[in-house]
Amino acid sequence: MSGTLSRTGRHRRGFTIAAVASAVGVTAAPDVHAGAQVEEPLADAVRSALRAAVANSAPPKPAFDGIDERIGYLKWLGEMSNRLKKRKAEHVTRVEFLETVWYESKRAGLEPSLVLGLIQVESGFRKYAISRAGARGYMQVMPFWARLIGDGDALRLFHMQTNLRFGCVILRHYLAAERGDMFMALGRYNGSRGREEYPNLVFGARRSWDYKPA
């Protein structure tokens, strides 16, 4: 099952991080647990693969193998929308966010519940969250990733789909580096590899977003 609603993102230029934060009433995120991935050397082949994985292209409309899968997706979307309502009151914004989380999670081979748990811990579902370490957006992506595998424009990390795509691709990269060990991958994502606190927080938050069809 893959795909999501098609959309295009407009990236505003000519504004500063401070201006963004001021406009939405955000200063630094309360970043006890905010991400601070450590910049590590990347082999050319790895960098090329990651660049390809985050390349901007409008995702296709939902495509499902059968009606049951489509119904399952719509039920998930409705249930997650209800759960997220207290954090994102505006219906259209909430649904668009969940559609994108679902698409980018599936695209990266991750569970949407895990990605939602990570977002809850990292940014509290705030689009313009900025940590003291400089991590930004929903998944608290460090700006150096824009230079390493993007086009160098770190401001784009405030764009919803761009942030979620980078975050999911980076987590998948760490998961591969840790040979499938999600505990270690999450620690690496947070810059606290080998420590228990952050992975346990994400695993705990994930339970709020688990979904089992009736």
C-alpha positions in Angstrom: 0.0 0.0 0.0 1.6 3.3 -1.0 0.8 6.8 -2.1 -0.8 9.9 -0.9 -2.7 12.9 -2.2 -0.8 15.0 -4.7 0.3 18.4 -3.5 2.9 20.9 -4.2 4.9 22.9 -1.7 5.8 26.5 -2.0 9.0 27.4 -0.2 9.1 31.0 1.0 12.5 32.7 0.5 14.1 35.8 1.8 13.1 35.3 5.5 15.2 34.4 8.5 14.8 31.7 11.1 14.1 34.4 13.7 11.3 35.8 11.5 9.7 32.4 11.1 9.8 31.8 14.8 8.5 35.3 15.6 5.6 34.9 13.1 4.3 31.8 14.7 5.1 32.6 18.3 7.9 30.1 18.7 11.3 30.6 20.1 13.5 27.6 21.0 11.6 24.3 21.4 11.7 22.8 24.9 14.4 20.5 23.7 15.1 18.1 26.5 14.6 15.4 23.9 14.9 17.3 20.7 17.0 15.8 18.0 20.6 16.7 17.5 21.9 14.2 15.0 25.7 14.1 14.8 27.2 14.9 11.4 29.1 11.8 10.3 31.1 11.2 7.2 29.1 9.6 4.4 30.5 7.4 1.7 29.8 8.8 -1.8 27.4 5.9 -2.6 25.5 6.5 0.6 25.2 10.2 0.0 24.0 9.7 -3.5 21.4 7.2 -2.3 20.2 9.6 0.4 20.1 12.5 -2.1 17.9 10.4 -4.4 15.7 9.4 -1.5 14.9 13.0 -0.5 14.7 14.4 -4.0 11.6 16.6 -4.3 8.8 15.3 -6.4 5.1 15.4 -5.9 3.9 12.1 -4.5 1.2 10.3 -6.5 -2.4 10.0 -5.5 -3.2 7.0 -3.2 -2.9 3.7 -5.0 -4.2 0.5 -3.3 -4.1 -3.1 -4.3 -7.8 -3.5 -3.4 -10.8 -1.8 -1.8 -10.1 -3.4 1.6 -6.7 -1.6 1.7 -8.3 1.7 0.8 -11.0 1.3 3.4 -8.3 0.4 6.0 -6.3 3.5 5.1 -9.4 5.7 5.4 -10.3 4.2 8.8 -6.7 4.8 10.0 -6.9 8.4 8.8 -10.2 9.0 10.6 -9.0 7.5 13.8 -5.7 9.3 13.8 -7.4 12.6 13.0 -9.6 12.2 16.1 -6.6 11.4 18.2 -4.6 14.4 16.9 -7.5 16.9 17.2 -6.4 18.4 20.5 -2.9 19.2 19.0 -4.1 20.3 15.6 -7.5 21.8 15.7 -7.9 22.8 12.0 -9.3 19.8 10.1 -7.8 20.3 6.7 -4.3 21.0 8.2 -4.6 17.9 10.4 -5.6 15.6 7.6 -3.0 16.9 5.2 -0.3 16.3 7.9 -1.5 12.8 8.6 -1.7 11.9 4.9 1.9 13.1 4.5 3.1 11.2 7.6 1.5 8.0 6.3 3.0 8.5 2.8 6.5 9.3 3.9 6.5 6.6 6.6 5.5 3.9 4.1 7.9 5.3 1.5 10.7 4.8 3.9 9.6 1.4 5.2 8.6 2.7 8.6 5.5 2.4 10.7 3.4 5.6 10.9 2.8 5.0 14.6 6.5 5.1 15.2 7.0 8.3 13.2 4.1 9.9 15.0 5.6 8.9 18.3 8.9 10.4 17.3 7.3 13.6 16.2 5.4 13.8 19.5 8.7 13.5 21.4 10.8 15.7 19.1 8.6 18.7 18.5 5.2 18.2 20.1 3.7 18.4 16.6 4.9 21.9 16.0 5.9 22.7 12.5 8.2 25.6 13.3 9.9 24.1 16.4 13.6 25.0 16.7 15.8 23.3 19.2 18.8 24.9 20.9 21.0 22.7 18.8 19.4 24.2 15.7 17.2 21.2 14.8 14.0 22.2 13.1 10.5 21.3 12.2 8.3 18.4 13.1 11.1 15.8 13.1 13.8 18.1 14.3 16.1 17.7 11.4 19.6 19.2 11.8 20.5 21.8 9.1 23.6 20.0 8.0 21.4 17.4 6.3 20.2 20.1 3.8 23.9 20.6 2.8 24.8 16.9 2.8 21.9 15.5 0.8 19.6 18.4 -0.1 20.0 21.6 -2.1 21.7 23.4 0.8 18.6 25.5 1.7 18.0 24.6 5.4 14.9 26.9 5.4 13.1 24.2 3.4 13.2 22.0 6.5 10.2 24.0 7.8 8.2 22.8 4.8 6.0 20.0 6.0 6.6 17.3 3.4 10.3 18.2 3.1 10.8 17.9 6.9 8.9 14.6 7.1 10.7 13.2 4.1 14.1 14.1 5.5 13.3 12.8 8.9 12.0 9.4 7.6 14.9 9.0 5.2 17.4 9.8 7.9 15.8 7.4 10.4 15.8 4.7 7.8 19.5 5.4 7.1 20.3 5.0 10.8 18.2 1.8 11.0 20.2 0.3 8.1 23.5 1.5 9.8 22.4 -0.2 13.0 21.4 -3.4 11.1 17.7 -3.2 11.9 18.1 -2.3 15.6 15.5 0.4 16.1 16.6 1.1 19.7 20.1 2.0 18.5 18.7 3.8 15.4 16.5 6.1 17.5 19.4 6.9 19.8 21.5 7.8 16.8 18.7 10.0 15.5 18.7 11.9 18.7 22.4 12.1 19.1 22.3 9.9 22.2 23.2 6.5 20.8 23.3 3.7 23.3 21.3 5.6 26.0 17.9 4.4 27.0 15.9 7.6 27.7 15.1 8.8 24.2 14.3 5.4 22.5 12.0 4.5 25.5 10.2 7.9 25.2 9.6 7.3 21.5 8.4 3.7 22.0 6.2 4.9 24.8 4.7 7.7 22.6 4.2 5.3 19.8 1.6 3.4 21.8 -0.7 6.5 21.6 -0.7 6.1 17.8 -0.9 2.3 17.4 -3.8 1.3 15.3 -5.4 -2.1 15.1 -8.3 -2.4 12.6 -11.5 -3.8 14.2 
